Amino acid sequence: GEEELESDGQEVGEESGGDKVKASAADWRSAAYSRHFDASWDEAKLDAAQASLRGSEAALRGVGRVEVTAPPDRPPVPEQPAGASDDEALAAAGVLPPLRRSYAAAVAEHGGKLAATGRSVLHAASSYRDVYLPCAAPASYGDEGGGLMRALALHTLQHVLVVTRQRLRAAQKGTSPADQGFTRPTVLVLLPFRSHALAFVKALLELLPDAIEQVENKARFLSDFAHREGEPPIPRAKPEDYRSMFEGNTDDCFRCGLRLSRKSAKLYAAFYKADLVVASPLGLRLGVGGAGEARADSDWLSSIEVLLLLHADVFLMQNWAHVARVLSLLNATPSETRDTDFSRVRPYALDGLSGRLRQTLLLAAHEAPELRALAMRSCRNASGRVAALPEHGVGCLSAVPSGTRQLFVRFDAASPAELADARLHAFKERLLPALLRAVGEPARPGGRRAQAVLFVPSYFDFVRVRQLLRDEDVPFVGLSEYSEPPDVARARAALQRGELEGLLVYTERAHFFRRHLLKGDAQLAFYGLPSYAHFYPELAQMLCAAPSDQPRGGGAAAGGTCVALFSKYDLQP
């Protein structure tokens, strides 16, 4: 059962210089939480609050320019004191005193202070606005790169502890305030791989106040989420961004509940007994079941107040349908009453309005239509949002090998719904004939054939292109993330020897998950611009650079040809 607070309203907690520091009940009250979740909301007030939101631009250190929508009576973004210490910065972000002390202890033991990026995101999140950050590279989550993981763990932990202490205070006093939802879990964290979940949970556990003396099942968790035994190390030849993303356990099917009480924490808690759930989209999708399934059970998602989607760009490389399925279940009215004390359920939750107060923190390495639609259309937070604006810097075309002929072929589509058909038609009529002429040229001296590689960003487009090539009797070799290693090895060897017959059709997901090193002299074509901008020069460097011993036609400095289809609907960073 739950442990009650001390009768004097205080609980013994963190140590300081050998003395116990007493945290009063007031130390666990958050003004930002109360203002956002404990107000007497109804549909009319929520409509009025959202209608009153005003937009402005601001600059956040370590993040760049952001667009802020905020109520007129609150500052757009909490001010960060210039040159402030960590403790002053955390206090300005509304971090409660016990957690500021546990943060200082964690830094003293493990190192790694919050960088400017982590401080800025913590300040933005502290107001319970939505945060959309499509510029969070994998390196920015670590303490050295930006400190995002620790900042988000701190914000999440404070939310859970405030909710827990609020529930315990009411139990101690024997009162029944309407201060909660239908079910216990209030925080959901979605991550793509076990290694990311391990990093998040470790950061959170390091920040636990000393009052929490025991963590149950910690050894089991560390064993389950650590690097798998027998897994070969990532070759050093792989790019740095690949090693950063795939270092550790890359299993993408997991879920784990975390329960907090006054003196202990428990990992692998049952969802209905947990305060926080860490999961992958696939793991959660399997856990809640599909629509119409007899065993489907998603009622525990009905009271989520804070949703984190970290490394969200990877979800697009996995299966976005799992994310969409999970999001559709959030803050829905439960199908069963279970053990709900309805006298303590907030009136706006009973009215089905809690989704309009849920905070969503969405971090990704790049922009994507699915991510922007989620952030700008599906999230209706009454407190507004903070969204990073695109930064148009140097770009990546300068990294393409010198002498490469680059062609960008624009096609038009009447609407985004017609984009896929318009792209296939443009490929068939404008790009495929040129590729066929290229691969149909006579063999060069030495027996090397003219070759072409077609890069396809979407697996769904890959299926359509594959069918088109079959219908047109075009010889090709398809390399996707589902290709068997022997098939991949044969295709790469044929490309390198100049013996490839027809087209090599290569998917972006195969490049993302495998990062195959394609060597050879080939014309490179993009069915669509890659989601990750650096894939463009990376592939061009592999395939379009003039061989040192065999310059291409057109002079010693001549390179290959790179052609890309694009439309105005292609959203890029």
VEXFIDREN-246180 format. One record per residue (C-alpha): residue number from 1; z negated, y, x. Coordinates in pm, whole numbers. Example, Ala and Ser with C-alpha at 12.3 -4.5 7.8 and 13.67 -1.06 7.14 Angstrom:
2
{1 {-780 -450 1230}},
{2 {-714 -106 1367}},
***
This chain:
573
{1 {0 0 0}},
{2 {22 367 93}},
{3 {-258 513 304}},
{4 {-432 814 158}},
{5 {-492 1141 336}},
{6 {-838 1223 464}},
{7 {-1065 1355 191}},
{8 {-1096 1693 358}},
{9 {-720 1746 334}},
{10 {-672 1696 707}},
{11 {-541 1407 908}},
{12 {-604 1332 1273}},
{13 {-280 1349 1459}},
{14 {-133 1451 1789}},
{15 {-326 1465 2113}},
{16 {-336 1776 2327}},
{17 {-515 1773 2660}},
{18 {-717 1471 2554}},
{19 {-833 1633 2230}},
{20 {-714 1539 1886}},
{21 {-519 1808 1706}},
{22 {-586 1818 1335}},
{23 {-284 1883 1114}},
{24 {-385 2041 787}},
{25 {-210 1967 461}},
{26 {-44 2308 490}},
{27 {117 2200 818}},
{28 {327 1948 622}},
{29 {461 2192 364}},
{30 {813 2327 411}},
{31 {907 2653 239}},
{32 {1278 2569 270}},
{33 {1227 2230 105}},
{34 {1021 2374 -180}},
{35 {1267 2656 -242}},
{36 {1562 2418 -255}},
{37 {1428 2105 -428}},
{38 {1112 2207 -617}},
{39 {1258 2501 -810}},
{40 {1298 2472 -1187}},
{41 {1670 2407 -1184}},
{42 {1886 2346 -1488}},
{43 {2261 2347 -1533}},
{44 {2280 2717 -1620}},
{45 {2072 2816 -1316}},
{46 {2279 2596 -1087}},
{47 {2602 2745 -1224}},
{48 {2462 3095 -1171}},
{49 {2346 3011 -818}},
{50 {2687 2877 -718}},
{51 {2866 3172 -879}},
{52 {2648 3409 -675}},
{53 {2737 3255 -338}},
{54 {2904 3501 -104}},
{55 {3121 3413 194}},
{56 {3109 3567 540}},
{57 {3189 3479 899}},
{58 {2940 3442 1180}},
{59 {2931 3314 1536}},
{60 {2695 3034 1635}},
{61 {2622 2972 2000}},
{62 {2764 2640 2112}},
{63 {2965 2602 1790}},
{64 {3191 2906 1762}},
{65 {3303 3089 1451}},
{66 {3176 2957 1121}},
{67 {3234 3041 757}},
{68 {2906 3078 569}},
{69 {2855 3081 193}},
{70 {2503 3182 100}},
{71 {2301 3330 -187}},
{72 {2285 3711 -174}},
{73 {1905 3711 -134}},
{74 {1905 3499 183}},
{75 {2046 3564 530}},
{76 {2377 3383 595}},
{77 {2235 3198 897}},
{78 {1875 3200 1024}},
{79 {1846 3418 1330}},
{80 {1801 3248 1666}},
{81 {1575 3451 1894}},
{82 {1766 3547 2208}},
{83 {1621 3375 2514}},
{84 {1361 3195 2303}},
{85 {1172 2894 2428}},
{86 {1221 2558 2257}},
{87 {903 2604 2055}},
{88 {1005 2952 1942}},
{89 {1354 2831 1850}},
{90 {1214 2540 1651}},
{91 {968 2766 1472}},
{92 {1252 3003 1382}},
{93 {1439 2702 1237}},
{94 {1141 2616 1017}},
{95 {1031 2306 1211}},
{96 {669 2232 1119}},
{97 {391 2256 1382}},
{98 {319 1879 1409}},
{99 {687 1808 1477}},
{100 {710 2091 1729}},
{101 {428 1923 1917}},
{102 {591 1580 1894}},
{103 {920 1732 2011}},
{104 {748 1882 2316}},
{105 {590 1543 2390}},
{106 {927 1368 2357}},
{107 {1091 1614 2597}},
{108 {805 1571 2845}},
{109 {839 1191 2833}},
{110 {1214 1141 2792}},
{111 {1365 1472 2906}},
{112 {1657 1653 2746}},
{113 {1598 1985 2573}},
{114 {1809 2109 2281}},
{115 {2125 2278 2404}},
{116 {2280 2576 2225}},
{117 {2488 2351 1999}},
{118 {2186 2149 1886}},
{119 {1982 2463 1820}},
{120 {2261 2620 1615}},
{121 {2315 2310 1401}},
{122 {1939 2273 1346}},
{123 {1919 2638 1234}},
{124 {2212 2590 998}},
{125 {2067 2268 852}},
{126 {1716 2408 809}},
{127 {1824 2613 506}},
{128 {1942 2295 327}},
{129 {2298 2421 312}},
{130 {2582 2178 369}},
{131 {2711 2172 726}},
{132 {3073 2087 811}},
{133 {3139 2061 1182}},
{134 {3487 1919 1261}},
{135 {3452 2001 1631}},
{136 {3173 1760 1730}},
{137 {3312 1559 2021}},
{138 {3133 1231 2101}},
{139 {2979 1386 2412}},
{140 {2813 1663 2208}},
{141 {2567 1419 2049}},
{142 {2391 1349 2379}},
{143 {2124 1573 2525}},
{144 {2351 1681 2811}},
{145 {2650 1759 2590}},
{146 {2490 1950 2303}},
{147 {2187 1766 2171}},
{148 {2328 1709 1823}},
{149 {2169 1365 1777}},
{150 {1818 1489 1855}},
{151 {1861 1800 1639}},
{152 {1979 1596 1341}},
{153 {1705 1336 1392}},
{154 {1448 1617 1393}},
{155 {1583 1769 1070}},
{156 {1596 1427 904}},
{157 {1247 1327 1016}},
{158 {1096 1652 890}},
{159 {1256 1603 549}},
{160 {1123 1247 517}},
{161 {773 1341 633}},
{162 {754 1640 397}},
{163 {852 1416 105}},
{164 {606 1144 212}},
{165 {313 1385 257}},
{166 {391 1548 -77}},
{167 {377 1210 -249}},
{168 {50 1116 -75}},
{169 {-117 1447 -163}},
{170 {-41 1390 -530}},
{171 {-177 1034 -509}},
{172 {-496 1161 -345}},
{173 {-552 1424 -613}},
{174 {-462 1190 -895}},
{175 {-198 1427 -1030}},
{176 {157 1355 -1148}},
{177 {375 1654 -1060}},
{178 {748 1629 -1129}},
{179 {840 1634 -762}},
{180 {1063 1332 -691}},
{181 {1368 1136 -797}},
{182 {1419 798 -958}},
{183 {1386 591 -640}},
{184 {1217 632 -304}},
{185 {1503 669 -49}},
{186 {1591 1035 5}},
{187 {1801 1023 323}},
{188 {2120 827 396}},
{189 {2274 827 744}},
{190 {2626 685 780}},
{191 {2742 593 1132}},
{192 {3045 392 1249}},
{193 {2890 157 1508}},
{194 {2556 -5 1586}},
{195 {2543 186 1915}},
{196 {2543 515 1721}},
{197 {2272 388 1486}},
{198 {2065 284 1789}},
{199 {2095 632 1941}},
{200 {1996 801 1614}},
{201 {1696 578 1539}},
{202 {1571 598 1899}},
{203 {1590 979 1883}},
{204 {1400 975 1554}},
{205 {1129 735 1676}},
{206 {1074 945 1987}},
{207 {994 1240 1760}},
{208 {737 1062 1543}},
{209 {403 1245 1540}},
{210 {115 1068 1712}},
{211 {-49 1010 1374}},
{212 {210 732 1328}},
{213 {62 475 1564}},
{214 {273 168 1490}},
{215 {645 92 1441}},
{216 {698 -249 1283}},
{217 {1007 -454 1376}},
{218 {1101 -216 1658}},
{219 {1170 -497 1906}},
{220 {1390 -674 1651}},
{221 {1585 -355 1588}},
{222 {1640 -284 1956}},
{223 {1760 -643 2006}},
{224 {1995 -636 1706}},
{225 {2152 -302 1793}},
{226 {2164 -321 2174}},
{227 {2470 -417 2375}},
{228 {2569 -773 2290}},
{229 {2515 -1032 2561}},
{230 {2835 -1162 2714}},
{231 {3036 -858 2608}},
{232 {3258 -755 2900}},
{233 {3213 -400 3029}},
{234 {3471 -137 2941}},
{235 {3730 -115 3222}},
{236 {3698 201 3427}},
{237 {4070 260 3377}},
{238 {4004 349 3013}},
{239 {3987 724 2940}},
{240 {3647 896 2936}},
{241 {3656 966 2562}},
{242 {3717 595 2496}},
{243 {3426 485 2714}},
{244 {3199 741 2548}},
{245 {3289 617 2199}},
{246 {3284 241 2259}},
{247 {3000 203 2505}},
{248 {2736 -31 2361}},
{249 {2737 -244 2047}},
{250 {3050 -169 1843}},
{251 {2974 -391 1545}},
{252 {3064 -191 1233}},
{253 {2873 -392 970}},
{254 {2503 -303 952}},
{255 {2234 -146 734}},
{256 {1866 -86 796}},
{257 {1590 83 596}},
{258 {1306 285 753}},
{259 {976 335 570}},
{260 {711 588 678}},
{261 {346 600 580}},
{262 {64 809 724}},
{263 {-5 588 1023}},
{264 {291 353 1055}},
{265 {667 318 1034}},
{266 {857 6 936}},
{267 {1216 -80 1024}},
{268 {1411 -327 807}},
{269 {1222 -208 500}},
{270 {1373 -310 167}},
{271 {1594 -30 37}},
{272 {1378 41 -267}},
{273 {1073 68 -37}},
{274 {1247 273 233}},
{275 {1248 649 287}},
{276 {1561 657 502}},
{277 {1857 420 529}},
{278 {2088 400 832}},
{279 {2411 211 769}},
{280 {2781 181 836}},
{281 {3025 233 547}},
{282 {3128 -133 562}},
{283 {2770 -258 577}},
{284 {2667 -40 286}},
{285 {2975 -129 84}},
{286 {2891 -499 121}},
{287 {2530 -425 37}},
{288 {2592 -238 -288}},
{289 {2880 -457 -406}},
{290 {3204 -356 -570}},
{291 {3266 -193 -905}},
{292 {3227 -448 -1182}},
{293 {3061 -712 -963}},
{294 {2767 -887 -1126}},
{295 {2554 -848 -813}},
{296 {2633 -479 -763}},
{297 {2310 -285 -700}},
{298 {2327 79 -597}},
{299 {2041 234 -797}},
{300 {1851 308 -474}},
{301 {2120 567 -394}},
{302 {2030 770 -703}},
{303 {1784 1007 -532}},
{304 {1949 1083 -197}},
{305 {1863 1442 -100}},
{306 {2011 1453 252}},
{307 {2335 1277 350}},
{308 {2451 1260 712}},
{309 {2800 1143 810}},
{310 {2816 1137 1189}},
{311 {3129 1061 1394}},
{312 {3305 1085 1057}},
{313 {3652 1087 1216}},
{314 {3594 723 1312}},
{315 {3552 635 942}},
{316 {3919 728 899}},
{317 {4009 477 1170}},
{318 {3797 210 998}},
{319 {3839 224 620}},
{320 {3789 550 433}},
{321 {3782 360 103}},
{322 {3435 230 193}},
{323 {3312 587 241}},
{324 {3466 698 -86}},
{325 {3303 406 -266}},
{326 {2958 491 -129}},
{327 {2993 862 -207}},
{328 {3089 782 -566}},
{329 {2754 607 -612}},
{330 {2530 885 -480}},
{331 {2294 1060 -724}},
{332 {2411 857 -1023}},
{333 {2167 777 -1304}},
{334 {2013 432 -1234}},
{335 {2122 141 -1449}},
{336 {1765 1 -1458}},
{337 {1427 172 -1482}},
{338 {1257 -53 -1219}},
{339 {918 96 -1123}},
{340 {1011 458 -1182}},
{341 {728 686 -1292}},
{342 {929 915 -1517}},
{343 {644 1165 -1542}},
{344 {710 1246 -1175}},
{345 {1090 1265 -1191}},
{346 {1226 1618 -1164}},
{347 {1384 1743 -1489}},
{348 {1713 1825 -1320}},
{349 {1734 1467 -1192}},
{350 {1685 1340 -1546}},
{351 {1975 1566 -1646}},
{352 {2199 1414 -1376}},
{353 {2212 1732 -1166}},
{354 {2049 1622 -840}},
{355 {2390 1581 -672}},
{356 {2433 1958 -689}},
{357 {2130 2002 -461}},
{358 {2209 1724 -212}},
{359 {2260 1846 141}},
{360 {2560 1693 320}},
{361 {2592 1715 699}},
{362 {2945 1613 800}},
{363 {3028 1601 1170}},
{364 {3363 1489 1313}},
{365 {3569 1528 1628}},
{366 {3866 1680 1445}},
{367 {3990 1809 1112}},
{368 {4143 1576 855}},
{369 {4246 1628 491}},
{370 {3998 1364 371}},
{371 {3710 1527 558}},
{372 {3792 1878 443}},
{373 {3832 1763 82}},
{374 {3489 1602 99}},
{375 {3326 1910 250}},
{376 {3499 2173 37}},
{377 {3550 2001 -298}},
{378 {3314 1707 -339}},
{379 {2998 1882 -216}},
{380 {2855 2135 -462}},
{381 {2535 2244 -293}},
{382 {2377 2537 -476}},
{383 {2254 2679 -144}},
{384 {2606 2704 -1}},
{385 {2747 2570 324}},
{386 {2817 2642 689}},
{387 {3164 2530 799}},
{388 {3307 2564 1149}},
{389 {3641 2745 1162}},
{390 {3933 2605 1366}},
{391 {3948 2722 1724}},
{392 {4307 2749 1847}},
{393 {4273 2720 2220}},
{394 {4510 2615 2494}},
{395 {4646 2311 2310}},
{396 {4771 1990 2466}},
{397 {5147 2040 2518}},
{398 {5088 2164 2872}},
{399 {4964 1814 2962}},
{400 {5301 1658 2874}},
{401 {5492 1555 3191}},
{402 {5715 1825 3329}},
{403 {6079 1786 3232}},
{404 {6009 1598 2909}},
{405 {6240 1705 2629}},
{406 {6021 1768 2323}},
{407 {6171 1788 1973}},
{408 {5972 1864 1658}},
{409 {6163 1772 1344}},
{410 {6035 1940 1030}},
{411 {6083 1793 685}},
{412 {5981 1929 347}},
{413 {5781 1770 67}},
{414 {5732 1918 -278}},
{415 {5360 1833 -279}},
{416 {5105 1632 -81}},
{417 {5145 1349 -334}},
{418 {5511 1317 -235}},
{419 {5448 1348 138}},
{420 {5460 974 218}},
{421 {5796 921 45}},
{422 {5942 1239 197}},
{423 {5831 1130 545}},
{424 {5988 786 507}},
{425 {6314 941 386}},
{426 {6319 1188 677}},
{427 {6256 907 922}},
{428 {6534 694 777}},
{429 {6790 973 765}},
{430 {6706 1189 1066}},
{431 {6504 995 1322}},
{432 {6595 628 1293}},
{433 {6970 673 1363}},
{434 {6893 853 1689}},
{435 {6648 582 1794}},
{436 {6901 311 1717}},
{437 {7166 489 1924}},
{438 {6918 514 2211}},
{439 {6824 147 2213}},
{440 {7188 45 2162}},
{441 {7302 202 2487}},
{442 {7436 -36 2757}},
{443 {7183 -172 3002}},
{444 {7120 50 3304}},
{445 {7168 -56 3665}},
{446 {6917 -325 3746}},
{447 {6939 -472 3396}},
{448 {6687 -233 3239}},
{449 {6756 -166 2872}},
{450 {6714 164 2692}},
{451 {6388 142 2500}},
{452 {6204 333 2226}},
{453 {5841 342 2111}},
{454 {5755 461 1760}},
{455 {5397 580 1710}},
{456 {5272 559 1349}},
{457 {4938 729 1267}},
{458 {4861 555 937}},
{459 {4847 178 884}},
{460 {4986 228 533}},
{461 {5285 409 684}},
{462 {5313 129 939}},
{463 {5353 -122 655}},
{464 {5626 91 493}},
{465 {5810 144 823}},
{466 {5792 -227 900}},
{467 {5948 -309 563}},
{468 {6220 -48 612}},
{469 {6313 -189 952}},
{470 {6332 -538 806}},
{471 {6550 -416 521}},
{472 {6781 -242 769}},
{473 {6792 -547 1002}},
{474 {6652 -342 1288}},
{475 {6492 -555 1562}},
{476 {6136 -440 1639}},
{477 {5799 -549 1771}},
{478 {5489 -432 1581}},
{479 {5162 -363 1760}},
{480 {4870 -291 1529}},
{481 {4495 -335 1554}},
{482 {4548 -679 1400}},
{483 {4791 -800 1667}},
{484 {4684 -1105 1867}},
{485 {4622 -1051 2242}},
{486 {4911 -1282 2350}},
{487 {5154 -1085 2131}},
{488 {5028 -758 2278}},
{489 {5062 -891 2633}},
{490 {5423 -1005 2575}},
{491 {5525 -672 2423}},
{492 {5365 -470 2703}},
{493 {5528 -688 2970}},
{494 {5872 -658 2810}},
{495 {5832 -280 2789}},
{496 {5730 -253 3151}},
{497 {6021 -470 3271}},
{498 {6271 -281 3058}},
{499 {6352 -588 2852}},
{500 {6228 -471 2511}},
{501 {6478 -542 2233}},
{502 {6476 -288 1953}},
{503 {6178 -68 1872}},
{504 {5813 -105 1965}},
{505 {5617 20 1661}},
{506 {5263 114 1766}},
{507 {4980 226 1531}},
{508 {4726 495 1603}},
{509 {4442 263 1506}},
{510 {4559 15 1772}},
{511 {4557 295 2028}},
{512 {4216 420 1911}},
{513 {4042 81 1918}},
{514 {4227 -82 2210}},
{515 {4375 210 2410}},
{516 {4654 -11 2541}},
{517 {4813 109 2861}},
{518 {5185 111 2782}},
{519 {5400 133 3094}},
{520 {5773 166 3084}},
{521 {6076 387 3058}},
{522 {6115 461 2686}},
{523 {6199 730 2436}},
{524 {5884 821 2245}},
{525 {5891 907 1875}},
{526 {5606 1007 1645}},
{527 {5637 913 1279}},
{528 {5366 1174 1223}},
{529 {5146 1383 1449}},
{530 {4845 1186 1575}},
{531 {4501 1254 1430}},
{532 {4361 1289 1781}},
{533 {4567 1560 1949}},
{534 {4515 1426 2301}},
{535 {4696 1102 2209}},
{536 {5024 1298 2216}},
{537 {5022 1389 2589}},
{538 {4846 1062 2674}},
{539 {5135 856 2539}},
{540 {5390 1097 2683}},
{541 {5236 1054 3027}},
{542 {5268 676 2993}},
{543 {5625 663 2867}},
{544 {5812 987 2934}},
{545 {5741 1060 3299}},
{546 {6043 1002 3521}},
{547 {5998 688 3736}},
{548 {5947 777 4099}},
{549 {6206 527 4216}},
{550 {6457 572 3937}},
{551 {6503 924 3797}},
{552 {6651 947 3453}},
{553 {6990 1092 3384}},
{554 {6997 1468 3406}},
{555 {6866 1525 3754}},
{556 {6578 1422 3972}},
{557 {6330 1632 3777}},
{558 {6443 1506 3439}},
{559 {6192 1332 3217}},
{560 {6215 1143 2892}},
{561 {6245 1249 2532}},
{562 {5961 1290 2285}},
{563 {6041 1360 1919}},
{564 {5794 1409 1633}},
{565 {5827 1437 1257}},
{566 {5602 1692 1088}},
{567 {5558 1885 765}},
{568 {5354 2184 655}},
{569 {5098 1945 508}},
{570 {5012 1791 844}},
{571 {4665 1929 906}},
{572 {4578 1942 1272}},
{573 {4291 2097 1472}},
***
